[in-house]
């Protein structure tokens, strides 16, 4: 390791790359591994521009900064890799003092901070909308039952050619009742029963359930980190989260089928900072990746809000419920989407150390 202080290097909260005079990667910190979705071992020695995809011709400016020994700053630029969709980032590049030709590059994803802020606004918006919806749901279901019953009575005395209208009333009333029942799930959802959870067991249960039902037309690939420690959560509620995300991906796919990849990995440098100044380490990462058409541009920023849906007959409650459960777990959920690759990423806490001590004692 060329960097003299390995503790500082490992603790940097943003992806950082040490670049050699020949533009190969000499080292990458933990945040950089998470950004690339690749281990340091697999990228060290590889050409930088093969691993980091930057949507702008900055190689010449990078070379000038090296030659002149001056820093380079680039704002609002899309940066990605072969394993993840690009994020809008700010780049900070500077020569490494005392090491001719070597450079340090820091990548600051703007979307990360934006999504964290969004997660809190989503939670507040969800609570307000759901509270009102729950109040209305009970009041609406009673008259709907009367309307359905009246339509069924009318149909008994109608000619066959007129039954289409009463059938429509009954079908639409039942559809509204089903929607209201989904809204009521939010109010009936109890606080999570937190305990150690093997997230791979949860993923396996969800995968088998999906393949026997709504995801029968899909190919679901497991790409797990076998060394992942236990998560801290409610296994039944986390199963509901994964099932909802798998159902969302399956319904968005081509009717002939598609591929979903379940990917887990550990990112020990990931911490969630809340608006009140508190924070929590969320090192366990779970990604549900599909090769569908992607999210519509006009709803990408609101996809976790209640009643926002990209499907014609979608209720927009599935992802709002996912967001609520993840928030109740103290976790974080984000999404990146381009045509052909949509990634829902869950960041969860591991079992607290004090609980591990009790379990081992």
C-alpha positions as CSV (number, residue, x, y, z in Angstrom):
1,X,0.0,0.0,0.0
2,X,1.5,3.3,-1.1
3,X,-0.8,5.5,1.0
4,X,1.0,6.0,4.4
5,X,-2.1,6.1,6.6
6,X,-4.2,3.0,5.8
7,X,-6.8,4.0,8.4
8,X,-7.6,7.3,6.7
9,X,-7.7,5.5,3.4
10,X,-10.2,2.9,4.6
11,X,-12.3,5.4,6.4
12,X,-12.9,7.8,3.4
13,X,-16.7,7.9,3.0
14,X,-16.5,8.3,-0.8
15,X,-15.0,6.0,-3.5
16,X,-11.3,6.7,-3.8
17,X,-8.8,5.3,-6.3
18,X,-5.0,5.4,-6.3
19,X,-3.8,5.5,-9.9
20,X,-0.4,4.7,-11.2
21,X,1.7,6.5,-13.8
22,X,0.4,4.1,-16.4
23,X,-3.2,4.7,-15.5
24,X,-3.7,1.4,-13.8
25,X,-5.4,1.1,-10.4
26,X,-2.9,0.7,-7.6
27,X,-5.5,0.6,-4.8
28,X,-9.1,1.2,-4.1
29,X,-10.8,1.9,-0.8
30,X,-13.9,0.0,0.6
31,X,-16.3,2.7,-0.7
32,X,-14.7,2.3,-4.1
33,X,-15.2,-1.5,-4.0
34,X,-18.9,-0.9,-3.3
35,X,-19.2,1.7,-6.0
36,X,-17.7,-0.7,-8.6
37,X,-19.5,-3.8,-7.2
38,X,-16.1,-5.5,-7.4
39,X,-13.4,-6.4,-4.9
40,X,-10.0,-4.6,-4.7
41,X,-8.2,-7.8,-5.7
42,X,-10.1,-8.0,-9.0
43,X,-9.5,-4.4,-10.0
44,X,-6.0,-3.7,-8.8
45,X,-3.6,-3.7,-11.8
46,X,-6.5,-3.1,-14.2
47,X,-6.6,0.0,-16.4
48,X,-8.6,2.7,-14.7
49,X,-10.7,3.5,-17.8
50,X,-11.7,-0.1,-18.2
51,X,-13.2,-0.2,-14.6
52,X,-14.5,3.4,-14.3
53,X,-16.8,4.5,-17.1
54,X,-17.0,8.3,-17.3
55,X,-19.5,9.9,-19.7
56,X,-17.1,12.7,-20.8
57,X,-13.7,12.9,-22.6
58,X,-11.6,13.7,-19.5
59,X,-8.5,11.6,-20.3
60,X,-6.7,14.6,-21.8
61,X,-7.5,16.8,-18.9
62,X,-6.4,14.0,-16.5
63,X,-3.1,13.7,-18.4
64,X,-2.5,17.5,-18.2
65,X,-3.2,17.5,-14.4
66,X,-0.6,14.8,-14.0
67,X,2.0,16.6,-16.2
68,X,1.4,19.9,-14.5
69,X,1.1,18.6,-11.0
70,X,-2.2,20.4,-10.5
71,X,-5.6,19.2,-9.2
72,X,-8.6,18.6,-11.5
73,X,-12.3,19.1,-10.4
74,X,-15.2,18.0,-12.6
75,X,-18.8,18.4,-11.4
76,X,-22.1,16.9,-12.6
77,X,-20.7,14.0,-14.6
78,X,-22.1,10.5,-15.0
79,X,-19.8,7.8,-13.6
80,X,-20.4,4.1,-13.6
81,X,-18.8,0.7,-14.2
82,X,-19.5,-2.5,-16.0
83,X,-21.4,-3.8,-12.9
84,X,-23.6,-0.8,-12.2
85,X,-25.6,1.9,-13.8
86,X,-24.0,5.4,-13.9
87,X,-24.6,8.0,-11.1
88,X,-24.2,11.7,-11.4
89,X,-21.0,12.5,-9.5
90,X,-18.4,15.1,-8.8
91,X,-14.7,14.1,-9.4
92,X,-11.7,15.4,-7.5
93,X,-8.4,14.4,-8.9
94,X,-5.0,15.4,-7.5
95,X,-1.3,14.3,-7.8
96,X,0.0,12.2,-4.9
97,X,2.7,14.3,-3.2
98,X,6.1,12.5,-3.2
99,X,5.1,9.9,-5.8
100,X,5.7,11.2,-9.3
101,X,3.0,10.2,-11.8
102,X,0.6,8.8,-9.2
103,X,-2.8,10.3,-8.8
104,X,-5.7,10.1,-6.3
105,X,-9.3,10.3,-7.6
106,X,-12.3,10.8,-5.4
107,X,-15.7,10.1,-6.7
108,X,-18.6,11.8,-4.9
109,X,-22.0,10.5,-6.0
110,X,-24.6,13.2,-5.8
111,X,-27.4,10.7,-6.0
112,X,-26.4,9.0,-2.8
113,X,-27.0,12.1,-0.7
114,X,-30.1,12.9,-2.7
115,X,-31.6,9.4,-2.1
116,X,-30.9,9.6,1.6
117,X,-32.7,12.9,1.8
118,X,-35.4,11.5,-0.3
119,X,-35.9,8.5,1.9
120,X,-36.9,10.8,4.8
121,X,-39.2,12.9,2.6
122,X,-40.7,9.7,1.2
123,X,-41.4,8.4,4.8
124,X,-43.1,11.6,5.8
125,X,-45.1,11.8,2.6
126,X,-46.1,8.1,2.9
127,X,-47.2,8.6,6.6
128,X,-49.4,11.6,5.7
129,X,-51.0,10.0,2.6
130,X,-51.5,6.7,4.3
131,X,-53.0,8.2,7.4
132,X,-55.6,9.9,5.3
133,X,-56.2,6.9,3.2
134,X,-56.7,4.6,6.2
135,X,-59.3,7.0,7.5
136,X,-61.2,7.0,4.3
137,X,-60.8,3.3,3.5
138,X,-63.2,2.1,6.3
139,X,-65.8,4.7,5.3
140,X,-65.7,3.9,1.6
141,X,-65.9,0.1,1.9
142,X,-69.3,0.1,3.6
143,X,-71.2,2.0,0.8
144,X,-69.2,-0.1,-1.8
145,X,-70.7,-3.2,-0.3
146,X,-74.2,-1.7,-0.7
147,X,-73.5,-0.7,-4.3
148,X,-72.3,-4.2,-5.2
149,X,-75.3,-5.8,-3.6
150,X,-77.7,-3.4,-5.3
151,X,-76.1,-4.2,-8.7
152,X,-76.4,-7.9,-8.1
153,X,-80.0,-7.6,-7.3
154,X,-80.6,-5.5,-10.4
155,X,-78.9,-8.1,-12.6
156,X,-81.5,-10.7,-11.5
157,X,-84.2,-8.7,-13.4
158,X,-82.3,-7.6,-16.5
159,X,-82.2,-8.9,-20.0
160,X,-78.9,-10.7,-20.9
161,X,-77.8,-7.8,-23.1
162,X,-78.0,-5.4,-20.2
163,X,-76.0,-7.5,-17.7
164,X,-72.7,-6.0,-19.0
165,X,-73.4,-2.8,-17.1
166,X,-74.2,-4.4,-13.7
167,X,-71.2,-6.8,-14.2
168,X,-69.0,-3.7,-14.7
169,X,-70.4,-2.1,-11.5
170,X,-69.6,-5.3,-9.5
171,X,-66.2,-5.8,-11.0
172,X,-65.1,-2.2,-10.4
173,X,-66.5,-2.1,-6.9
174,X,-64.5,-5.2,-6.0
175,X,-61.4,-3.8,-7.5
176,X,-61.8,-0.7,-5.4
177,X,-62.3,-2.8,-2.3
178,X,-59.1,-4.7,-3.1
179,X,-57.2,-1.4,-3.4
180,X,-58.6,-0.2,-0.1
181,X,-57.5,-3.5,1.6
182,X,-54.0,-2.9,0.3
183,X,-54.1,0.6,1.8
184,X,-55.1,-0.9,5.2
185,X,-52.0,-3.1,5.2
186,X,-50.0,0.0,6.1
187,X,-52.0,0.6,9.2
188,X,-52.1,-3.1,10.2
189,X,-48.4,-3.6,9.8
190,X,-47.0,-4.1,13.3
191,X,-43.5,-2.9,14.3
192,X,-40.8,-5.3,13.1
193,X,-39.9,-8.2,15.5
194,X,-36.1,-7.7,15.3
195,X,-33.9,-10.8,15.5
196,X,-30.9,-12.2,13.7
197,X,-31.8,-13.1,10.1
198,X,-29.9,-15.1,7.5
199,X,-30.8,-12.9,4.5
200,X,-29.9,-15.6,2.1
201,X,-32.6,-17.9,3.6
202,X,-35.1,-15.0,3.1
203,X,-34.0,-14.6,-0.5
204,X,-34.3,-18.3,-1.1
205,X,-37.8,-18.4,0.2
206,X,-38.8,-15.5,-1.9
207,X,-37.1,-16.9,-5.0
208,X,-38.9,-20.3,-4.7
209,X,-42.3,-18.6,-4.0
210,X,-41.8,-16.3,-7.1
211,X,-40.9,-19.2,-9.4
212,X,-44.0,-21.1,-8.4
213,X,-46.3,-18.1,-9.0
214,X,-46.0,-14.6,-10.5
215,X,-42.3,-15.1,-11.6
216,X,-42.7,-18.5,-13.3
217,X,-41.7,-16.9,-16.6
218,X,-38.5,-15.4,-15.2
219,X,-35.0,-16.8,-14.6
220,X,-33.8,-15.9,-11.1
221,X,-30.0,-16.1,-10.6
222,X,-28.4,-16.2,-7.1
223,X,-25.2,-14.2,-6.7
224,X,-24.5,-14.3,-3.0
225,X,-21.6,-13.4,-0.8
226,X,-21.4,-16.6,1.3
227,X,-19.5,-14.8,4.1
228,X,-22.3,-12.2,4.7
229,X,-23.1,-12.0,8.4
230,X,-26.6,-12.2,9.8
231,X,-28.9,-9.2,9.3
232,X,-30.9,-7.5,12.1
233,X,-34.6,-7.5,11.1
234,X,-38.0,-9.2,11.0
235,X,-37.7,-12.2,8.6
236,X,-41.4,-12.2,7.6
237,X,-41.4,-8.4,6.8
238,X,-38.1,-8.7,4.9
239,X,-39.6,-11.6,3.0
240,X,-42.5,-9.3,2.1
241,X,-40.1,-6.7,0.9
242,X,-38.2,-9.1,-1.4
243,X,-41.4,-10.7,-2.7
244,X,-42.8,-7.2,-3.6
245,X,-39.6,-6.3,-5.4
246,X,-39.5,-9.6,-7.3
247,X,-43.2,-9.2,-8.3
248,X,-42.5,-5.6,-9.5
249,X,-39.6,-6.9,-11.6
250,X,-41.6,-9.8,-13.0
251,X,-44.5,-7.7,-14.0
252,X,-42.2,-5.2,-15.7
253,X,-40.5,-7.8,-17.8
254,X,-41.4,-9.1,-21.2
255,X,-44.3,-11.6,-21.0
256,X,-41.9,-14.1,-22.6
257,X,-39.6,-13.8,-19.6
258,X,-36.5,-12.1,-18.4
259,X,-33.7,-12.4,-15.9
260,X,-33.5,-11.3,-12.2
261,X,-30.3,-11.4,-10.3
262,X,-30.2,-11.5,-6.5
263,X,-26.9,-10.0,-5.4
264,X,-25.6,-9.7,-1.9
265,X,-22.3,-8.1,-0.7
266,X,-20.8,-6.4,2.3
267,X,-19.9,-2.7,2.3
268,X,-18.6,-1.9,5.8
269,X,-18.1,1.8,5.1
270,X,-21.8,2.5,4.3
271,X,-23.5,4.6,6.9
272,X,-26.9,6.3,6.8
273,X,-26.9,9.9,8.0
274,X,-30.3,11.2,9.0
275,X,-31.5,14.8,9.1
276,X,-31.4,14.9,12.9
277,X,-27.7,14.1,12.9
278,X,-27.9,10.5,14.0
279,X,-26.5,7.7,11.9
280,X,-26.3,4.0,11.6
281,X,-24.0,1.5,9.9
282,X,-25.8,-0.4,7.1
283,X,-23.1,-2.8,5.7
284,X,-25.4,-5.6,4.4
285,X,-26.3,-4.9,0.7
286,X,-29.0,-6.7,-1.2
287,X,-29.7,-5.9,-4.8
288,X,-32.6,-7.1,-7.0
289,X,-31.4,-6.5,-10.6
290,X,-33.6,-7.0,-13.6
291,X,-33.2,-6.6,-17.3
292,X,-36.6,-5.1,-18.0
293,X,-37.4,-1.8,-19.7
294,X,-36.5,0.4,-16.8
295,X,-38.6,2.9,-14.8
296,X,-40.3,5.7,-16.7
297,X,-38.3,9.0,-16.4
298,X,-41.3,11.0,-15.1
299,X,-41.7,8.8,-11.9
300,X,-38.1,7.8,-11.1
301,X,-37.8,10.3,-8.3
302,X,-41.2,9.5,-6.8
303,X,-41.3,5.7,-7.2
304,X,-41.6,5.1,-3.4
305,X,-44.5,7.5,-2.9
306,X,-47.9,5.9,-2.5
307,X,-50.1,5.7,-5.6
308,X,-47.2,6.3,-8.0
309,X,-46.9,3.5,-10.5
310,X,-45.4,2.9,-13.9
311,X,-48.0,0.3,-14.9
312,X,-51.3,1.1,-16.4
313,X,-53.3,-0.7,-13.7
314,X,-50.8,-0.5,-10.9
315,X,-51.9,0.8,-7.5
316,X,-48.5,2.3,-6.6
317,X,-48.7,0.7,-3.1
318,X,-46.2,-2.1,-3.4
319,X,-43.1,0.0,-3.4
320,X,-44.5,2.4,-0.8
321,X,-45.0,-0.6,1.5
322,X,-41.5,-1.7,0.8
323,X,-40.2,1.8,1.7
324,X,-42.2,1.8,4.9
325,X,-40.9,-1.6,6.0
326,X,-37.3,-0.8,5.2
327,X,-37.6,2.6,7.1
328,X,-39.1,0.8,10.1
329,X,-36.0,-1.4,10.1
330,X,-33.8,1.7,10.1
331,X,-32.5,0.7,6.7
332,X,-32.3,2.4,3.3
333,X,-33.6,1.6,-0.1
334,X,-32.6,3.1,-3.4
335,X,-33.1,2.5,-7.1
336,X,-31.1,3.1,-10.3
337,X,-32.7,2.4,-13.6
338,X,-31.8,2.5,-17.3
339,X,-33.4,0.5,-20.0
340,X,-32.2,-3.1,-19.7
341,X,-31.0,-2.7,-16.1
342,X,-32.9,-1.7,-13.0
343,X,-31.4,-2.2,-9.5
344,X,-33.2,-2.0,-6.3
345,X,-30.7,-1.9,-3.5
346,X,-31.5,-2.6,0.2
347,X,-29.0,-1.6,2.8
348,X,-29.5,-3.3,6.2
349,X,-27.9,-3.4,9.6
350,X,-26.1,-6.4,10.9
351,X,-26.8,-8.0,14.3
352,X,-25.8,-5.5,17.1
353,X,-22.7,-6.5,18.9
354,X,-24.4,-6.4,22.3
355,X,-26.9,-9.0,21.0
356,X,-24.1,-11.1,19.5
357,X,-22.5,-11.1,23.0
358,X,-25.7,-12.3,24.6
359,X,-26.1,-15.1,22.0
360,X,-22.5,-16.3,22.5
361,X,-22.6,-16.1,26.4
